[in-house]
Amino acid sequence: MNAISFALILTGVLLNAAAQLLLKAGTNAVGHFEFHINNILPIGMKLAFQPFIMGGMVCYAVSLVVWIMALSRVPVSIAYPMLSIGYAINAFVAWQWFGEALAAQKLLGIGVIVIGVILVTRS
């Protein structure tokens, strides 16, 4: 894999991870909600115009374009497993920003993911 292909994959992964984190920040800002027939419009509007959620949607849109560019250069059997790095990134950032737990079992799982990605990219 050349440097441009790797940069495209890494950019796509980072944008996807950023999108997830922004969506979580947006839902934290909006708070817990239930969809019912009489609150679909108010909750929908609140979500649609929440800045973090809007940012997350933009990150998803840009990541889609970047990912298509990456897939045009890298076999999907190598590119797709690299998306798993986003799980590790999200876990660490969620631990820092949102105070989510990062116990030994999660760290072990993240380690397995990272080792798996390394094995796939070296094949």
C-alpha positions as CSV (number, residue, x, y, z in Angstrom):
1,M,0.0,0.0,0.0
2,N,1.5,3.4,-1.0
3,A,1.4,6.5,1.1
4,I,-1.6,8.1,-0.7
5,S,-3.7,5.0,-0.2
6,F,-2.7,4.8,3.5
7,A,-3.5,8.5,3.9
8,L,-6.9,8.1,2.3
9,I,-7.8,5.1,4.5
10,L,-6.5,6.8,7.7
11,T,-8.4,10.0,6.8
12,G,-11.6,8.0,6.2
13,V,-11.2,6.2,9.5
14,L,-10.6,9.4,11.4
15,L,-13.5,11.2,9.8
16,N,-15.8,8.3,10.6
17,A,-14.6,8.2,14.2
18,A,-15.0,12.0,14.5
19,A,-18.6,11.6,13.1
20,Q,-19.5,9.1,15.8
21,L,-18.0,11.3,18.6
22,L,-19.8,14.4,17.3
23,L,-23.1,12.5,17.1
24,K,-22.6,11.3,20.7
25,A,-21.8,14.9,21.8
26,G,-24.9,16.0,20.0
27,T,-27.1,13.5,21.7
28,N,-25.5,14.4,25.1
29,A,-26.5,18.0,24.4
30,V,-30.0,17.1,23.4
31,G,-30.5,14.6,26.3
32,H,-32.4,11.4,26.5
33,F,-35.6,11.3,24.4
34,E,-38.3,9.0,23.2
35,F,-39.9,9.3,19.8
36,H,-43.7,9.4,20.0
37,I,-46.1,10.6,17.4
38,N,-46.6,13.9,19.2
39,N,-42.9,14.7,19.6
40,I,-41.3,13.5,16.4
41,L,-41.3,17.0,14.8
42,P,-39.9,18.9,17.9
43,I,-37.3,16.2,18.7
44,G,-36.4,15.8,15.0
45,M,-35.9,19.6,14.6
46,K,-33.9,19.7,17.8
47,L,-31.6,16.9,16.5
48,A,-31.4,18.3,13.0
49,F,-30.2,21.7,14.1
50,Q,-27.9,20.6,16.9
51,P,-24.4,21.8,15.9
52,F,-22.5,18.6,17.0
53,I,-25.0,16.4,15.1
54,M,-24.6,18.6,12.0
55,G,-20.8,18.3,12.3
56,G,-21.1,14.6,12.6
57,M,-23.2,14.4,9.4
58,V,-20.7,16.5,7.5
59,C,-17.9,14.2,8.7
60,Y,-19.8,11.2,7.5
61,A,-20.4,12.8,4.1
62,V,-16.7,13.7,3.6
63,S,-15.6,10.3,4.9
64,L,-17.8,8.7,2.3
65,V,-16.1,10.5,-0.5
66,V,-12.6,9.8,1.0
67,W,-13.5,6.2,1.5
68,I,-14.7,5.8,-2.1
69,M,-11.3,7.2,-3.2
70,A,-9.5,4.8,-0.9
71,L,-11.5,1.8,-2.2
72,S,-10.5,2.7,-5.7
73,R,-6.9,2.1,-4.7
74,V,-6.9,-0.6,-2.0
75,P,-8.6,-4.1,-2.0
76,V,-11.6,-4.1,0.3
77,S,-10.2,-7.1,2.1
78,I,-7.4,-4.8,3.4
79,A,-9.3,-1.4,3.6
80,Y,-12.4,-2.6,5.5
81,P,-10.6,-4.2,8.5
82,M,-8.8,-0.9,8.9
83,L,-12.1,0.7,9.9
84,S,-11.7,-1.2,13.1
85,I,-9.0,1.2,14.2
86,G,-11.9,3.7,14.6
87,Y,-13.2,1.5,17.5
88,A,-9.9,2.0,19.3
89,I,-9.9,5.7,18.6
90,N,-13.5,6.2,19.7
91,A,-12.9,4.2,22.9
92,F,-10.0,6.4,24.0
93,V,-11.6,9.7,23.0
94,A,-14.9,8.7,24.7
95,W,-12.9,7.9,27.8
96,Q,-11.3,11.3,27.8
97,W,-14.2,13.5,26.6
98,F,-17.3,11.7,27.9
99,G,-15.9,9.9,30.9
100,E,-16.8,6.4,29.6
101,A,-15.3,3.4,31.3
102,L,-12.2,1.9,29.7
103,A,-11.7,-1.3,31.7
104,A,-9.1,-4.0,31.2
105,Q,-11.5,-6.2,29.2
106,K,-12.1,-3.3,26.7
107,L,-8.4,-2.6,26.5
108,L,-7.7,-6.3,25.8
109,G,-10.4,-6.2,23.0
110,I,-8.8,-3.1,21.5
111,G,-5.5,-4.8,21.6
112,V,-6.9,-7.8,19.7
113,I,-8.4,-5.4,17.1
114,V,-5.1,-3.6,16.6
115,I,-3.2,-6.9,16.3
116,G,-5.7,-8.1,13.8
117,V,-5.4,-5.0,11.7
118,I,-1.7,-5.3,11.7
119,L,-1.9,-8.9,10.5
120,V,-4.4,-8.0,7.8
121,T,-2.3,-5.1,6.4
122,R,0.9,-7.2,6.4
123,S,-0.7,-10.0,4.3
